Amino acid sequence: MNKIELHIEELVLHGMEISDRYLIGEAFQQELTRLLTEKGLPRSIDQGGEIPRINAGRFEVQLGAKPEIIGVQIAHIIYGKLGE
């Protein structure tokens, strides 16, 4: 099993409730860990390297969505961007 070291210095989200930041962050971390564990790294970065910045762009959140759902959604977006 390969070891993956991932350091996210800052996750910037505009338009979210400040009180939801920890729930969003925790759900994001758990889901991104799950995706990396189950699917591994995309081939384009499998040989190592650093990605200094990922811009996930804009995404829609359903009105009233729970913070945990938002965190999972963000993890899927970021995981998809890793392969670009």
N, C-alpha and C positions, 0 to 999 in steps of 0.2 A: 504494500500500500504506500502510495506517495504522500508525502506531507505537503500540505498547502498552507502557506502563511499569508494571511490577508490582513492588511492594516487599512482601516478606513478612518482617515483623520477627521473628516467632517461630512455629515449628511445634511444638505441644505434643502429644506422643504418650505415652500411659500404657500400660504393659505390654509395651513393646518392650525388647529388649536394648540396653544403652548402646553396646555395640561395633558395633551395626548402624546407628547414627544417621547416619553419613555416607553409607553406601550407600543408605539409605532416602531421605535428603534429595536425593542426586544423581539417583536414579531419579524422584523426585517432580518435581524441577525439569525434567528432560528431557521427561517425559511431559506436564506442564502446558504447557510451551513448544510441544510438538507439537500439543496440542489447540487452543491459542490460534491457532497458525499455520494449521492446517488448517480449523478450524471458526469461528475468530474469536470475538469477544465476543458473549455473549448480548445480544439486542436490549434487554433491560431496563437494561443498563448501557453500551450502545454509545455513548451521547452523552456519556460522561465521568462523572466522579464518583469518590467515594471510598467504599470499604466498610471501615469501621473494624474489623470483626471478622466472621469466619465460624466458626460452630460446626458442625463436620461430624458431631457426635453420635457415637454408638457404631457400630462396624462390626466384623464378624467377619473374622478372619484364619485361614486354614487352618493347622493345626498343622504346623510345619516349613516354612512358606512362606519363600522366600528374601527378603531385604530388598528386592531390586529389584522383586519382585512387589508387595510391600507399598507401596512408593513409588508404583508405577503405580496401584494401587488407590486410594490417597489422592488422587492427582492427579485421577482421574475423579470422586471424591466432591466435591472442592473445585470443579472445573469445573462440576459440576451445581448446586452451591450458588450460584455466581455469578449464575445466572439467576433465583434466587428473590427 
